[in-house]
Amino acid sequence: ALMAYIAFYTSIFVACCKKLKTDGKMCAVLLAAFCGYMAQAMFNISVIDVAPYFWILCGLMAAKPRGEN
């Protein structure tokens, strides 16, 4: 389960890093928020008020830009 968890977050991180060339500012903000949340998650458990926003953030990071197949 840990390997799947790490692979999931790594794939989201890599997908957003690849999009930095096309949508630099938006991806940079999303990466900063992602890294900030992951650093916070090392010291605290998932807070129920913040968790839905993190999953929305993950969806935005993993989404393909329009027109890309």
C-alpha positions in Angstrom: 0.0 0.0 0.0 2.9 2.4 0.8 4.4 1.8 -2.7 1.1 2.5 -4.4 0.7 5.7 -2.2 4.2 6.9 -3.2 3.7 6.0 -6.8 0.4 7.9 -6.9 1.9 11.2 -5.5 5.0 10.8 -7.6 3.0 10.4 -10.8 1.0 13.5 -10.0 4.1 15.5 -9.3 5.8 14.3 -12.5 2.7 15.1 -14.6 2.6 18.6 -13.3 6.4 19.1 -13.8 5.9 18.1 -17.4 3.2 20.8 -17.8 5.5 23.6 -16.5 6.6 24.3 -20.1 3.1 25.0 -21.4 1.4 26.5 -18.3 4.3 27.7 -16.1 2.7 30.1 -13.6 -0.3 27.9 -12.8 1.7 24.8 -12.5 4.3 26.5 -10.3 1.5 27.6 -7.9 0.0 24.1 -7.9 3.4 22.5 -7.2 4.1 24.9 -4.4 0.8 24.1 -2.8 1.3 20.4 -3.3 4.8 20.5 -1.7 3.6 22.6 1.1 0.8 20.2 1.9 3.1 17.2 1.7 5.6 18.8 4.0 2.8 19.6 6.5 1.5 16.0 6.2 4.8 14.6 7.5 4.1 16.3 10.9 0.3 16.2 11.1 -2.5 13.9 10.1 -5.0 14.8 7.4 -7.4 17.4 8.6 -11.0 16.8 7.4 -11.5 20.4 6.5 -8.4 20.6 4.3 -8.4 17.1 2.7 -11.1 17.8 0.0 -9.1 20.8 -1.2 -6.0 18.7 -1.4 -7.8 16.1 -3.6 -9.1 18.9 -5.8 -5.5 20.2 -6.1 -4.3 16.7 -7.1 -7.0 16.5 -9.8 -5.9 19.9 -11.2 -2.3 18.8 -11.2 -3.0 15.5 -13.0 -5.5 17.0 -15.6 -4.3 17.3 -19.2 -4.5 20.7 -20.8 -7.2 21.2 -23.4 -6.3 20.0 -26.9 -3.7 17.4 -25.6 -4.5 13.8 -26.3 
